[in-house]
Amino acid sequence: MTFAFDLISDLHINTWDSFDWTGQATSPYCVVAGDVCRDRTTLVETLTHLGECYPGGVFYIDGNDEHSYYLEDLGNSYKELYNKIKNIPNVVYLQDNVVVINGVAFLATNGWWCYDFDSNLELDQTVEWYRAKNNISFDAAMSINGVAYHDAAYFINSVSKLQTHQEVKAIVLISHTLPAARLIDHDIELVDTWRFNCMGNRHLEEVLEEDTEHNIKTWCFGHYHKSVDRDFGGIRYVNNCRGRGDTDYCQSTYYPKRIEIDF
């Protein structure tokens, strides 16, 4: 059996002149892997528009950009985000909410980072770099570390439970940040920089140990504004980031990436 959905992420709406997805859909379903917009009014408008474009449903997970103005209190930020988007037609917020369609389970979390993506870089110095870059407190910077470990645990527990779910024949994992450093260790502009340590959460991939039925077929992610579509251990790791319009790392002409799951 084959199941298809569109993958988009990192729209960064505030850095582009406009966004119109009318007629772009290639399937009834869409995965949005975070970083839609910092402004939540625009976020709601964009997700509402996408919900109109995908009659089957839009499966959304937040990125770090959605929390940029709320980093001093991530817990409250998540509560407010949920309340903003919970009633948007055809849009499902996937945090703490697994969706199963035609035997395919969609499981998602932001992922964040633990500041240790590259074990050769000093964690403390990365924390200080990020704190200064975003003008936030040390406690706020370290709270990200706690959320990252929570997200990894959520993935592990959820995949473990899905192993005995009779309807689940395939699992699609979605994280905003990257699950493995090997996906970007070729990027000379990131290697040996503090930013590299904030690109992903290496603890997310511990979830693979729970996949005893080998149902994980695809891992979708965002956050990295260059193309990745690679196979490791029979799992496809893929992104489709639009990127910021005010940088060189973006797609000025942007389309959905159609993902097909065979099982």
Secondary structure, DSSP 8 states (H G I E B T S, - for coil): -EEEEEEEB---GGGSS----TTT-SSSEEEE-S---SSHHHHHHHHHHHHHH-SSEEEE---SGGGTT-GGGHHHHHHHHHHHHTT-TTEEE-TT--EEETTEEEEEE-----S-SSTTS-HHHHHHHHHHHHT--HHHHHHHHHHHHHHHHHHHHHHHHHTT-TT-SEEEEEESSBS-GGGTTT-TTTTTSGGGGGSB-GGGGGGGGG-TT--EEEEEE-S--S--EEEETTEEEEE-B---TTSSSS-SS---EEEEEE-
